[in-house]
Amino acid sequence: MFYYTYILFSLKDKERYAGYTKDLKKRIGEHEQGLVESTKNRRPLQLIYYEACCNEEDARKREKYFKTKWGFLYLEKRLKDSYKNIFKKL
């Protein structure tokens, strides 16, 4: 079984949200429906990145990493073209 670390981009406040889950499709649906307290007022949201981990501990560590300066820089480089496409739509 996999655990997923994911990054959402808020089209409202232009900020990212990092999380992890065992069921990515279900969790994204919960975010979209406003059922997640930390993102319900930041909708609409767009899934911009996810990765699979073999265990929960690794997924949790990746989530924490993405919330650091180094994680921010990694995502900037990794998603450079994606960010351009997102901002074109705004």
PDB file of N, CA, C and O in Angstrom:
ATOM      1  N   MET A   1       0.836  -1.176   0.000  1.00  0.00           N
ATOM      2  CA  MET A   1       0.000   0.000   0.000  1.00  0.00           C
ATOM      3  C   MET A   1       0.890   1.251   0.000  1.00  0.00           C
ATOM      4  O   MET A   1       1.934   1.294   0.651  1.00  0.00           O
ATOM      5  N   PHE A   2       0.458   2.233  -0.726  1.00  0.00           N
ATOM      6  CA  PHE A   2       1.216   3.481  -0.821  1.00  0.00           C
ATOM      7  C   PHE A   2       0.567   4.583   0.012  1.00  0.00           C
ATOM      8  O   PHE A   2      -0.631   4.557   0.294  1.00  0.00           O
ATOM      9  N   TYR A   3       1.386   5.536   0.391  1.00  0.00           N
ATOM     10  CA  TYR A   3       0.942   6.789   0.979  1.00  0.00           C
ATOM     11  C   TYR A   3       1.387   7.878   0.014  1.00  0.00           C
ATOM     12  O   TYR A   3       2.444   7.773  -0.607  1.00  0.00           O
ATOM     13  N   TYR A   4       0.597   8.897  -0.106  1.00  0.00           N
ATOM     14  CA  TYR A   4       0.864   9.947  -1.081  1.00  0.00           C
ATOM     15  C   TYR A   4       1.110  11.285  -0.389  1.00  0.00           C
ATOM     16  O   TYR A   4       0.373  11.683   0.513  1.00  0.00           O
ATOM     17  N   THR A   5       2.148  11.957  -0.828  1.00  0.00           N
ATOM     18  CA  THR A   5       2.393  13.339  -0.447  1.00  0.00           C
ATOM     19  C   THR A   5       1.919  14.179  -1.625  1.00  0.00           C
ATOM     20  O   THR A   5       2.228  13.863  -2.775  1.00  0.00           O
ATOM     21  N   TYR A   6       1.180  15.235  -1.355  1.00  0.00           N
ATOM     22  CA  TYR A   6       0.615  16.020  -2.455  1.00  0.00           C
ATOM     23  C   TYR A   6       0.733  17.504  -2.162  1.00  0.00           C
ATOM     24  O   TYR A   6       0.834  17.934  -1.013  1.00  0.00           O
ATOM     25  N   ILE A   7       0.715  18.268  -3.242  1.00  0.00           N
ATOM     26  CA  ILE A   7       0.771  19.725  -3.159  1.00  0.00           C
ATOM     27  C   ILE A   7      -0.437  20.283  -3.903  1.00  0.00           C
ATOM     28  O   ILE A   7      -0.672  19.957  -5.067  1.00  0.00           O
ATOM     29  N   LEU A   8      -1.186  21.116  -3.224  1.00  0.00           N
ATOM     30  CA  LEU A   8      -2.299  21.828  -3.837  1.00  0.00           C
ATOM     31  C   LEU A   8      -1.914  23.286  -3.996  1.00  0.00           C
ATOM     32  O   LEU A   8      -1.168  23.830  -3.182  1.00  0.00           O
ATOM     33  N   PHE A   9      -2.417  23.911  -5.031  1.00  0.00           N
ATOM     34  CA  PHE A   9      -2.193  25.328  -5.265  1.00  0.00           C
ATOM     35  C   PHE A   9      -3.538  26.032  -5.175  1.00  0.00           C
ATOM     36  O   PHE A   9      -4.487  25.657  -5.864  1.00  0.00           O
ATOM     37  N   SER A  10      -3.622  27.047  -4.331  1.00  0.00           N
ATOM     38  CA  SER A  10      -4.859  27.811  -4.180  1.00  0.00           C
ATOM     39  C   SER A  10      -4.926  28.881  -5.261  1.00  0.00           C
ATOM     40  O   SER A  10      -4.062  29.754  -5.343  1.00  0.00           O
ATOM     41  N   LEU A  11      -5.949  28.805  -6.077  1.00  0.00           N
ATOM     42  CA  LEU A  11      -6.147  29.827  -7.103  1.00  0.00           C
ATOM     43  C   LEU A  11      -6.672  31.118  -6.489  1.00  0.00           C
ATOM     44  O   LEU A  11      -6.675  32.163  -7.140  1.00  0.00           O
ATOM     45  N   LYS A  12      -7.113  31.047  -5.243  1.00  0.00           N
ATOM     46  CA  LYS A  12      -7.631  32.226  -4.542  1.00  0.00           C
ATOM     47  C   LYS A  12      -6.501  33.057  -3.939  1.00  0.00           C
ATOM     48  O   LYS A  12      -6.412  34.259  -4.194  1.00  0.00           O
ATOM     49  N   ASP A  13      -5.641  32.426  -3.143  1.00  0.00           N
ATOM     50  CA  ASP A  13      -4.586  33.196  -2.470  1.00  0.00           C
ATOM     51  C   ASP A  13      -3.186  32.952  -3.027  1.00  0.00           C
ATOM     52  O   ASP A  13      -2.208  33.493  -2.512  1.00  0.00           O
ATOM     53  N   LYS A  14      -3.092  32.138  -4.079  1.00  0.00           N
ATOM     54  CA  LYS A  14      -1.820  31.875  -4.791  1.00  0.00           C
ATOM     55  C   LYS A  14      -0.768  31.215  -3.899  1.00  0.00           C
ATOM     56  O   LYS A  14       0.431  31.381  -4.122  1.00  0.00           O
ATOM     57  N   GLU A  15      -1.216  30.468  -2.892  1.00  0.00           N
ATOM     58  CA  GLU A  15      -0.310  29.771  -1.982  1.00  0.00           C
ATOM     59  C   GLU A  15      -0.457  28.267  -2.171  1.00  0.00           C
ATOM     60  O   GLU A  15      -1.445  27.775  -2.717  1.00  0.00           O
ATOM     61  N   ARG A  16       0.569  27.553  -1.695  1.00  0.00           N
ATOM     62  CA  ARG A  16       0.555  26.096  -1.779  1.00  0.00           C
ATOM     63  C   ARG A  16       0.127  25.487  -0.451  1.00  0.00           C
ATOM     64  O   ARG A  16       0.253  26.104   0.607  1.00  0.00           O
ATOM     65  N   TYR A  17      -0.379  24.271  -0.532  1.00  0.00           N
ATOM     66  CA  TYR A  17      -0.731  23.493   0.641  1.00  0.00           C
ATOM     67  C   TYR A  17      -0.132  22.108   0.445  1.00  0.00           C
ATOM     68  O   TYR A  17      -0.323  21.495  -0.606  1.00  0.00           O
ATOM     69  N   ALA A  18       0.583  21.612   1.435  1.00  0.00           N
ATOM     70  CA  ALA A  18       1.175  20.272   1.377  1.00  0.00           C
ATOM     71  C   ALA A  18       0.443  19.368   2.351  1.00  0.00           C
ATOM     72  O   ALA A  18       0.094  19.781   3.457  1.00  0.00           O
ATOM     73  N   GLY A  19       0.216  18.136   1.935  1.00  0.00           N
ATOM     74  CA  GLY A  19      -0.426  17.162   2.799  1.00  0.00           C
ATOM     75  C   GLY A  19      -0.002  15.760   2.415  1.00  0.00           C
ATOM     76  O   GLY A  19       0.721  15.563   1.438  1.00  0.00           O
ATOM     77  N   TYR A  20      -0.454  14.790   3.187  1.00  0.00           N
ATOM     78  CA  TYR A  20      -0.219  13.390   2.827  1.00  0.00           C
ATOM     79  C   TYR A  20      -1.462  12.590   3.171  1.00  0.00           C
ATOM     80  O   TYR A  20      -2.252  12.986   4.028  1.00  0.00           O
ATOM     81  N   THR A  21      -1.627  11.461   2.496  1.00  0.00           N
ATOM     82  CA  THR A  21      -2.819  10.650   2.674  1.00  0.00           C
ATOM     83  C   THR A  21      -2.587   9.231   2.171  1.00  0.00           C
ATOM     84  O   THR A  21      -1.646   8.962   1.424  1.00  0.00           O
ATOM     85  N   LYS A  22      -3.457   8.343   2.593  1.00  0.00           N
ATOM     86  CA  LYS A  22      -3.428   6.966   2.104  1.00  0.00           C
ATOM     87  C   LYS A  22      -4.276   6.834   0.837  1.00  0.00           C
ATOM     88  O   LYS A  22      -4.007   5.978  -0.005  1.00  0.00           O
ATOM     89  N   ASP A  23      -5.298   7.682   0.704  1.00  0.00           N
ATOM     90  CA  ASP A  23      -6.224   7.627  -0.429  1.00  0.00           C
ATOM     91  C   ASP A  23      -6.261   9.006  -1.101  1.00  0.00           C
ATOM     92  O   ASP A  23      -7.028   9.882  -0.701  1.00  0.00           O
ATOM     93  N   LEU A  24      -5.434   9.179  -2.111  1.00  0.00           N
ATOM     94  CA  LEU A  24      -5.269  10.489  -2.745  1.00  0.00           C
ATOM     95  C   LEU A  24      -6.562  10.992  -3.377  1.00  0.00           C
ATOM     96  O   LEU A  24      -6.935  12.147  -3.175  1.00  0.00           O
ATOM     97  N   LYS A  25      -7.236  10.161  -4.124  1.00  0.00           N
ATOM     98  CA  LYS A  25      -8.460  10.590  -4.808  1.00  0.00           C
ATOM     99  C   LYS A  25      -9.519  11.062  -3.806  1.00  0.00           C
ATOM    100  O   LYS A  25     -10.155  12.096  -4.009  1.00  0.00           O
ATOM    101  N   LYS A  26      -9.702  10.305  -2.733  1.00  0.00           N
ATOM    102  CA  LYS A  26     -10.677  10.677  -1.703  1.00  0.00           C
ATOM    103  C   LYS A  26     -10.285  11.991  -1.031  1.00  0.00           C
ATOM    104  O   LYS A  26     -11.134  12.857  -0.822  1.00  0.00           O
ATOM    105  N   ARG A  27      -9.018  12.142  -0.697  1.00  0.00           N
ATOM    106  CA  ARG A  27      -8.562  13.342   0.018  1.00  0.00           C
ATOM    107  C   ARG A  27      -8.700  14.591  -0.847  1.00  0.00           C
ATOM    108  O   ARG A  27      -9.106  15.644  -0.354  1.00  0.00           O
ATOM    109  N   ILE A  28      -8.369  14.483  -2.121  1.00  0.00           N
ATOM    110  CA  ILE A  28      -8.524  15.633  -3.020  1.00  0.00           C
ATOM    111  C   ILE A  28      -9.997  16.030  -3.097  1.00  0.00           C
ATOM    112  O   ILE A  28     -10.327  17.215  -3.108  1.00  0.00           O
ATOM    113  N   GLY A  29     -10.875  15.037  -3.150  1.00  0.00           N
ATOM    114  CA  GLY A  29     -12.316  15.304  -3.147  1.00  0.00           C
ATOM    115  C   GLY A  29     -12.758  16.038  -1.893  1.00  0.00           C
ATOM    116  O   GLY A  29     -13.589  16.943  -1.957  1.00  0.00           O
ATOM    117  N   GLU A  30     -12.199  15.647  -0.745  1.00  0.00           N
ATOM    118  CA  GLU A  30     -12.528  16.329   0.504  1.00  0.00           C
ATOM    119  C   GLU A  30     -12.085  17.787   0.476  1.00  0.00           C
ATOM    120  O   GLU A  30     -12.796  18.667   0.961  1.00  0.00           O
ATOM    121  N   HIS A  31     -10.902  18.041  -0.095  1.00  0.00           N
ATOM    122  CA  HIS A  31     -10.442  19.423  -0.234  1.00  0.00           C
ATOM    123  C   HIS A  31     -11.391  20.206  -1.145  1.00  0.00           C
ATOM    124  O   HIS A  31     -11.782  21.327  -0.820  1.00  0.00           O
ATOM    125  N   GLU A  32     -11.755  19.619  -2.273  1.00  0.00           N
ATOM    126  CA  GLU A  32     -12.611  20.305  -3.241  1.00  0.00           C
ATOM    127  C   GLU A  32     -14.005  20.612  -2.673  1.00  0.00           C
ATOM    128  O   GLU A  32     -14.621  21.615  -3.033  1.00  0.00           O
ATOM    129  N   GLN A  33     -14.491  19.743  -1.789  1.00  0.00           N
ATOM    130  CA  GLN A  33     -15.821  19.931  -1.198  1.00  0.00           C
ATOM    131  C   GLN A  33     -15.804  20.866   0.017  1.00  0.00           C
ATOM    132  O   GLN A  33     -16.857  21.167   0.579  1.00  0.00           O
ATOM    133  N   GLY A  34     -14.630  21.322   0.418  1.00  0.00           N
ATOM    134  CA  GLY A  34     -14.533  22.220   1.557  1.00  0.00           C
ATOM    135  C   GLY A  34     -14.600  21.512   2.896  1.00  0.00           C
ATOM    136  O   GLY A  34     -14.944  22.131   3.903  1.00  0.00           O
ATOM    137  N   LEU A  35     -14.280  20.231   2.928  1.00  0.00           N
ATOM    138  CA  LEU A  35     -14.353  19.442   4.153  1.00  0.00           C
ATOM    139  C   LEU A  35     -13.067  19.478   4.974  1.00  0.00           C
ATOM    140  O   LEU A  35     -13.029  18.954   6.087  1.00  0.00           O
ATOM    141  N   VAL A  36     -12.020  20.091   4.435  1.00  0.00           N
ATOM    142  CA  VAL A  36     -10.742  20.182   5.136  1.00  0.00           C
ATOM    143  C   VAL A  36     -10.609  21.596   5.681  1.00  0.00           C
ATOM    144  O   VAL A  36     -10.572  22.564   4.920  1.00  0.00           O
ATOM    145  N   GLU A  37     -10.538  21.708   6.985  1.00  0.00           N
ATOM    146  CA  GLU A  37     -10.537  23.009   7.664  1.00  0.00           C
ATOM    147  C   GLU A  37      -9.468  23.956   7.122  1.00  0.00           C
ATOM    148  O   GLU A  37      -9.739  25.138   6.908  1.00  0.00           O
ATOM    149  N   SER A  38      -8.262  23.449   6.901  1.00  0.00           N
ATOM    150  CA  SER A  38      -7.151  24.329   6.521  1.00  0.00           C
ATOM    151  C   SER A  38      -7.228  24.837   5.084  1.00  0.00           C
ATOM    152  O   SER A  38      -6.510  25.773   4.730  1.00  0.00           O
ATOM    153  N   THR A  39      -8.070  24.252   4.257  1.00  0.00           N
ATOM    154  CA  THR A  39      -8.159  24.717   2.861  1.00  0.00           C
ATOM    155  C   THR A  39      -9.564  25.135   2.437  1.00  0.00           C
ATOM    156  O   THR A  39      -9.752  25.582   1.306  1.00  0.00           O
ATOM    157  N   LYS A  40     -10.545  25.000   3.312  1.00  0.00           N
ATOM    158  CA  LYS A  40     -11.923  25.261   2.873  1.00  0.00           C
ATOM    159  C   LYS A  40     -12.151  26.701   2.416  1.00  0.00           C
ATOM    160  O   LYS A  40     -12.995  26.945   1.554  1.00  0.00           O
ATOM    161  N   ASN A  41     -11.415  27.650   2.978  1.00  0.00           N
ATOM    162  CA  ASN A  41     -11.568  29.047   2.564  1.00  0.00           C
ATOM    163  C   ASN A  41     -10.540  29.467   1.519  1.00  0.00           C
ATOM    164  O   ASN A  41     -10.417  30.649   1.196  1.00  0.00           O
ATOM    165  N   ARG A  42      -9.810  28.498   1.000  1.00  0.00           N
ATOM    166  CA  ARG A  42      -8.768  28.807   0.011  1.00  0.00           C
ATOM    167  C   ARG A  42      -9.117  28.247  -1.364  1.00  0.00           C
ATOM    168  O   ARG A  42      -8.286  28.270  -2.272  1.00  0.00           O
ATOM    169  N   ARG A  43     -10.320  27.751  -1.520  1.00  0.00           N
ATOM    170  CA  ARG A  43     -10.749  27.170  -2.785  1.00  0.00           C
ATOM    171  C   ARG A  43     -11.026  28.261  -3.808  1.00  0.00           C
ATOM    172  O   ARG A  43     -11.394  29.374  -3.432  1.00  0.00           O
ATOM    173  N   PRO A  44     -10.860  27.969  -5.083  1.00  0.00           N
ATOM    174  CA  PRO A  44     -10.593  26.672  -5.691  1.00  0.00           C
ATOM    175  C   PRO A  44      -9.120  26.274  -5.565  1.00  0.00           C
ATOM    176  O   PRO A  44      -8.226  27.115  -5.484  1.00  0.00           O
ATOM    177  N   LEU A  45      -8.910  24.966  -5.553  1.00  0.00           N
ATOM    178  CA  LEU A  45      -7.580  24.397  -5.415  1.00  0.00           C
ATOM    179  C   LEU A  45      -7.257  23.552  -6.637  1.00  0.00           C
ATOM    180  O   LEU A  45      -8.145  22.996  -7.283  1.00  0.00           O
ATOM    181  N   GLN A  46      -5.980  23.470  -6.937  1.00  0.00           N
ATOM    182  CA  GLN A  46      -5.545  22.643  -8.057  1.00  0.00           C
ATOM    183  C   GLN A  46      -4.411  21.739  -7.578  1.00  0.00           C
ATOM    184  O   GLN A  46      -3.443  22.210  -6.980  1.00  0.00           O
ATOM    185  N   LEU A  47      -4.535  20.450  -7.843  1.00  0.00           N
ATOM    186  CA  LEU A  47      -3.462  19.514  -7.525  1.00  0.00           C
ATOM    187  C   LEU A  47      -2.329  19.766  -8.511  1.00  0.00           C
ATOM    188  O   LEU A  47      -2.518  19.649  -9.722  1.00  0.00           O
ATOM    189  N   ILE A  48      -1.144  20.114  -7.992  1.00  0.00           N
ATOM    190  CA  ILE A  48      -0.037  20.411  -8.900  1.00  0.00           C
ATOM    191  C   ILE A  48       1.108  19.410  -8.788  1.00  0.00           C
ATOM    192  O   ILE A  48       2.000  19.393  -9.635  1.00  0.00           O
ATOM    193  N   TYR A  49       1.089  18.571  -7.741  1.00  0.00           N
ATOM    194  CA  TYR A  49       2.181  17.618  -7.577  1.00  0.00           C
ATOM    195  C   TYR A  49       1.776  16.544  -6.582  1.00  0.00           C
ATOM    196  O   TYR A  49       1.092  16.818  -5.595  1.00  0.00           O
ATOM    197  N   TYR A  50       2.203  15.326  -6.852  1.00  0.00           N
ATOM    198  CA  TYR A  50       2.079  14.267  -5.852  1.00  0.00           C
ATOM    199  C   TYR A  50       3.157  13.229  -6.090  1.00  0.00           C
ATOM    200  O   TYR A  50       3.683  13.095  -7.194  1.00  0.00           O
ATOM    201  N   GLU A  51       3.471  12.507  -5.048  1.00  0.00           N
ATOM    202  CA  GLU A  51       4.425  11.417  -5.151  1.00  0.00           C
ATOM    203  C   GLU A  51       4.006  10.314  -4.191  1.00  0.00           C
ATOM    204  O   GLU A  51       3.376  10.569  -3.165  1.00  0.00           O
ATOM    205  N   ALA A  52       4.366   9.091  -4.539  1.00  0.00           N
ATOM    206  CA  ALA A  52       4.008   7.924  -3.729  1.00  0.00           C
ATOM    207  C   ALA A  52       5.183   7.521  -2.856  1.00  0.00           C
ATOM    208  O   ALA A  52       6.338   7.560  -3.280  1.00  0.00           O
ATOM    209  N   CYS A  53       4.867   7.133  -1.631  1.00  0.00           N
ATOM    210  CA  CYS A  53       5.860   6.630  -0.680  1.00  0.00           C
ATOM    211  C   CYS A  53       5.400   5.250  -0.210  1.00  0.00           C
ATOM    212  O   CYS A  53       4.205   4.955  -0.186  1.00  0.00           O
ATOM    213  N   CYS A  54       6.349   4.428   0.154  1.00  0.00           N
ATOM    214  CA  CYS A  54       6.036   3.050   0.566  1.00  0.00           C
ATOM    215  C   CYS A  54       5.494   2.950   1.985  1.00  0.00           C
ATOM    216  O   CYS A  54       4.912   1.931   2.358  1.00  0.00           O
ATOM    217  N   ASN A  55       5.681   4.004   2.779  1.00  0.00           N
ATOM    218  CA  ASN A  55       5.140   3.949   4.138  1.00  0.00           C
ATOM    219  C   ASN A  55       4.745   5.347   4.607  1.00  0.00           C
ATOM    220  O   ASN A  55       5.148   6.357   4.032  1.00  0.00           O
ATOM    221  N   GLU A  56       3.952   5.370   5.658  1.00  0.00           N
ATOM    222  CA  GLU A  56       3.409   6.628   6.163  1.00  0.00           C
ATOM    223  C   GLU A  56       4.495   7.564   6.684  1.00  0.00           C
ATOM    224  O   GLU A  56       4.423   8.774   6.474  1.00  0.00           O
ATOM    225  N   GLU A  57       5.484   7.021   7.349  1.00  0.00           N
ATOM    226  CA  GLU A  57       6.553   7.861   7.898  1.00  0.00           C
ATOM    227  C   GLU A  57       7.289   8.637   6.803  1.00  0.00           C
ATOM    228  O   GLU A  57       7.568   9.825   6.963  1.00  0.00           O
ATOM    229  N   ASP A  58       7.600   7.969   5.696  1.00  0.00           N
ATOM    230  CA  ASP A  58       8.269   8.652   4.585  1.00  0.00           C
ATOM    231  C   ASP A  58       7.385   9.747   3.992  1.00  0.00           C
ATOM    232  O   ASP A  58       7.869  10.828   3.656  1.00  0.00           O
ATOM    233  N   ALA A  59       6.095   9.466   3.865  1.00  0.00           N
ATOM    234  CA  ALA A  59       5.165  10.466   3.321  1.00  0.00           C
ATOM    235  C   ALA A  59       5.089  11.679   4.248  1.00  0.00           C
ATOM    236  O   ALA A  59       5.068  12.818   3.781  1.00  0.00           O
ATOM    237  N   ARG A  60       5.049  11.437   5.548  1.00  0.00           N
ATOM    238  CA  ARG A  60       4.995  12.527   6.515  1.00  0.00           C
ATOM    239  C   ARG A  60       6.264  13.379   6.455  1.00  0.00           C
ATOM    240  O   ARG A  60       6.197  14.606   6.538  1.00  0.00           O
ATOM    241  N   LYS A  61       7.416  12.727   6.312  1.00  0.00           N
ATOM    242  CA  LYS A  61       8.682  13.457   6.211  1.00  0.00           C
ATOM    243  C   LYS A  61       8.725  14.318   4.949  1.00  0.00           C
ATOM    244  O   LYS A  61       9.204  15.452   4.980  1.00  0.00           O
ATOM    245  N   ARG A  62       8.224  13.778   3.846  1.00  0.00           N
ATOM    246  CA  ARG A  62       8.197  14.553   2.597  1.00  0.00           C
ATOM    247  C   ARG A  62       7.265  15.759   2.738  1.00  0.00           C
ATOM    248  O   ARG A  62       7.581  16.846   2.252  1.00  0.00           O
ATOM    249  N   GLU A  63       6.126  15.573   3.395  1.00  0.00           N
ATOM    250  CA  GLU A  63       5.203  16.689   3.614  1.00  0.00           C
ATOM    251  C   GLU A  63       5.916  17.794   4.403  1.00  0.00           C
ATOM    252  O   GLU A  63       5.837  18.966   4.036  1.00  0.00           O
ATOM    253  N   LYS A  64       6.595  17.431   5.461  1.00  0.00           N
ATOM    254  CA  LYS A  64       7.319  18.429   6.265  1.00  0.00           C
ATOM    255  C   LYS A  64       8.404  19.102   5.439  1.00  0.00           C
ATOM    256  O   LYS A  64       8.610  20.310   5.558  1.00  0.00           O
ATOM    257  N   TYR A  65       9.098  18.344   4.609  1.00  0.00           N
ATOM    258  CA  TYR A  65      10.145  18.902   3.749  1.00  0.00           C
ATOM    259  C   TYR A  65       9.568  19.954   2.809  1.00  0.00           C
ATOM    260  O   TYR A  65      10.160  21.017   2.625  1.00  0.00           O
ATOM    261  N   PHE A  66       8.418  19.660   2.218  1.00  0.00           N
ATOM    262  CA  PHE A  66       7.812  20.606   1.276  1.00  0.00           C
ATOM    263  C   PHE A  66       7.368  21.903   1.940  1.00  0.00           C
ATOM    264  O   PHE A  66       7.110  22.894   1.258  1.00  0.00           O
ATOM    265  N   LYS A  67       7.280  21.902   3.248  1.00  0.00           N
ATOM    266  CA  LYS A  67       6.901  23.108   3.978  1.00  0.00           C
ATOM    267  C   LYS A  67       8.114  23.930   4.407  1.00  0.00           C
ATOM    268  O   LYS A  67       7.958  24.971   5.047  1.00  0.00           O
ATOM    269  N   THR A  68       9.320  23.477   4.064  1.00  0.00           N
ATOM    270  CA  THR A  68      10.544  24.204   4.399  1.00  0.00           C
ATOM    271  C   THR A  68      10.992  25.063   3.221  1.00  0.00           C
ATOM    272  O   THR A  68      10.457  24.954   2.117  1.00  0.00           O
ATOM    273  N   LYS A  69      11.967  25.905   3.470  1.00  0.00           N
ATOM    274  CA  LYS A  69      12.546  26.730   2.402  1.00  0.00           C
ATOM    275  C   LYS A  69      13.121  25.848   1.305  1.00  0.00           C
ATOM    276  O   LYS A  69      12.948  26.129   0.119  1.00  0.00           O
ATOM    277  N   TRP A  70      13.816  24.763   1.708  1.00  0.00           N
ATOM    278  CA  TRP A  70      14.439  23.875   0.716  1.00  0.00           C
ATOM    279  C   TRP A  70      13.388  23.141  -0.101  1.00  0.00           C
ATOM    280  O   TRP A  70      13.553  22.934  -1.303  1.00  0.00           O
ATOM    281  N   GLY A  71      12.324  22.755   0.551  1.00  0.00           N
ATOM    282  CA  GLY A  71      11.230  22.108  -0.166  1.00  0.00           C
ATOM    283  C   GLY A  71      10.562  23.065  -1.134  1.00  0.00           C
ATOM    284  O   GLY A  71      10.189  22.680  -2.243  1.00  0.00           O
ATOM    285  N   PHE A  72      10.412  24.315  -0.712  1.00  0.00           N
ATOM    286  CA  PHE A  72       9.846  25.348  -1.575  1.00  0.00           C
ATOM    287  C   PHE A  72      10.704  25.518  -2.834  1.00  0.00           C
ATOM    288  O   PHE A  72      10.181  25.589  -3.946  1.00  0.00           O
ATOM    289  N   LEU A  73      12.024  25.581  -2.645  1.00  0.00           N
ATOM    290  CA  LEU A  73      12.931  25.735  -3.785  1.00  0.00           C
ATOM    291  C   LEU A  73      12.891  24.517  -4.704  1.00  0.00           C
ATOM    292  O   LEU A  73      12.930  24.655  -5.927  1.00  0.00           O
ATOM    293  N   TYR A  74      12.812  23.326  -4.113  1.00  0.00           N
ATOM    294  CA  TYR A  74      12.709  22.107  -4.914  1.00  0.00           C
ATOM    295  C   TYR A  74      11.471  22.162  -5.804  1.00  0.00           C
ATOM    296  O   TYR A  74      11.542  21.873  -6.998  1.00  0.00           O
ATOM    297  N   LEU A  75      10.334  22.536  -5.211  1.00  0.00           N
ATOM    298  CA  LEU A  75       9.096  22.608  -5.979  1.00  0.00           C
ATOM    299  C   LEU A  75       9.154  23.680  -7.058  1.00  0.00           C
ATOM    300  O   LEU A  75       8.637  23.485  -8.158  1.00  0.00           O
ATOM    301  N   GLU A  76       9.780  24.806  -6.749  1.00  0.00           N
ATOM    302  CA  GLU A  76       9.918  25.873  -7.750  1.00  0.00           C
ATOM    303  C   GLU A  76      10.652  25.355  -8.988  1.00  0.00           C
ATOM    304  O   GLU A  76      10.233  25.607 -10.118  1.00  0.00           O
ATOM    305  N   LYS A  77      11.737  24.639  -8.765  1.00  0.00           N
ATOM    306  CA  LYS A  77      12.515  24.091  -9.887  1.00  0.00           C
ATOM    307  C   LYS A  77      11.760  22.964 -10.576  1.00  0.00           C
ATOM    308  O   LYS A  77      11.682  22.920 -11.804  1.00  0.00           O
ATOM    309  N   ARG A  78      11.214  22.069  -9.796  1.00  0.00           N
ATOM    310  CA  ARG A  78      10.540  20.881 -10.332  1.00  0.00           C
ATOM    311  C   ARG A  78       9.294  21.241 -11.122  1.00  0.00           C
ATOM    312  O   ARG A  78       8.980  20.586 -12.116  1.00  0.00           O
ATOM    313  N   LEU A  79       8.585  22.271 -10.694  1.00  0.00           N
ATOM    314  CA  LEU A  79       7.306  22.624 -11.299  1.00  0.00           C
ATOM    315  C   LEU A  79       7.348  23.934 -12.085  1.00  0.00           C
ATOM    316  O   LEU A  79       6.316  24.565 -12.308  1.00  0.00           O
ATOM    317  N   LYS A  80       8.524  24.327 -12.492  1.00  0.00           N
ATOM    318  CA  LYS A  80       8.698  25.609 -13.172  1.00  0.00           C
ATOM    319  C   LYS A  80       7.704  25.794 -14.329  1.00  0.00           C
ATOM    320  O   LYS A  80       7.037  26.826 -14.406  1.00  0.00           O
ATOM    321  N   ASP A  81       7.601  24.823 -15.211  1.00  0.00           N
ATOM    322  CA  ASP A  81       6.695  24.943 -16.350  1.00  0.00           C
ATOM    323  C   ASP A  81       5.231  24.866 -15.926  1.00  0.00           C
ATOM    324  O   ASP A  81       4.380  25.538 -16.510  1.00  0.00           O
ATOM    325  N   SER A  82       4.939  24.062 -14.928  1.00  0.00           N
ATOM    326  CA  SER A  82       3.562  23.963 -14.430  1.00  0.00           C
ATOM    327  C   SER A  82       3.084  25.287 -13.862  1.00  0.00           C
ATOM    328  O   SER A  82       1.946  25.692 -14.100  1.00  0.00           O
ATOM    329  N   TYR A  83       3.945  25.965 -13.111  1.00  0.00           N
ATOM    330  CA  TYR A  83       3.578  27.265 -12.550  1.00  0.00           C
ATOM    331  C   TYR A  83       3.262  28.257 -13.664  1.00  0.00           C
ATOM    332  O   TYR A  83       2.316  29.038 -13.556  1.00  0.00           O
ATOM    333  N   LYS A  84       4.048  28.226 -14.727  1.00  0.00           N
ATOM    334  CA  LYS A  84       3.773  29.131 -15.854  1.00  0.00           C
ATOM    335  C   LYS A  84       2.378  28.881 -16.404  1.00  0.00           C
ATOM    336  O   LYS A  84       1.647  29.829 -16.691  1.00  0.00           O
ATOM    337  N   ASN A  85       1.999  27.614 -16.554  1.00  0.00           N
ATOM    338  CA  ASN A  85       0.685  27.278 -17.091  1.00  0.00           C
ATOM    339  C   ASN A  85      -0.434  27.676 -16.135  1.00  0.00           C
ATOM    340  O   ASN A  85      -1.490  28.131 -16.575  1.00  0.00           O
ATOM    341  N   ILE A  86      -0.217  27.512 -14.855  1.00  0.00           N
ATOM    342  CA  ILE A  86      -1.230  27.885 -13.864  1.00  0.00           C
ATOM    343  C   ILE A  86      -1.472  29.396 -13.924  1.00  0.00           C
ATOM    344  O   ILE A  86      -2.620  29.841 -13.947  1.00  0.00           O
ATOM    345  N   PHE A  87      -0.401  30.179 -13.948  1.00  0.00           N
ATOM    346  CA  PHE A  87      -0.551  31.636 -13.934  1.00  0.00           C
ATOM    347  C   PHE A  87      -1.109  32.175 -15.245  1.00  0.00           C
ATOM    348  O   PHE A  87      -1.703  33.253 -15.258  1.00  0.00           O
ATOM    349  N   LYS A  88      -0.934  31.452 -16.349  1.00  0.00           N
ATOM    350  CA  LYS A  88      -1.539  31.872 -17.613  1.00  0.00           C
ATOM    351  C   LYS A  88      -3.056  31.810 -17.524  1.00  0.00           C
ATOM    352  O   LYS A  88      -3.752  32.622 -18.133  1.00  0.00           O
ATOM    353  N   LYS A  89      -3.576  30.832 -16.751  1.00  0.00           N
ATOM    354  CA  LYS A  89      -5.008  30.640 -16.624  1.00  0.00           C
ATOM    355  C   LYS A  89      -5.669  31.688 -15.741  1.00  0.00           C
ATOM    356  O   LYS A  89      -6.884  31.875 -15.807  1.00  0.00           O
ATOM    357  N   LEU A  90      -4.882  32.373 -14.916  1.00  0.00           N
ATOM    358  CA  LEU A  90      -5.458  33.336 -13.958  1.00  0.00           C
ATOM    359  C   LEU A  90      -5.815  34.649 -14.606  1.00  0.00           C
ATOM    360  O   LEU A  90      -6.307  35.556 -13.934  1.00  0.00           O
TER     361      LEU A  90
END
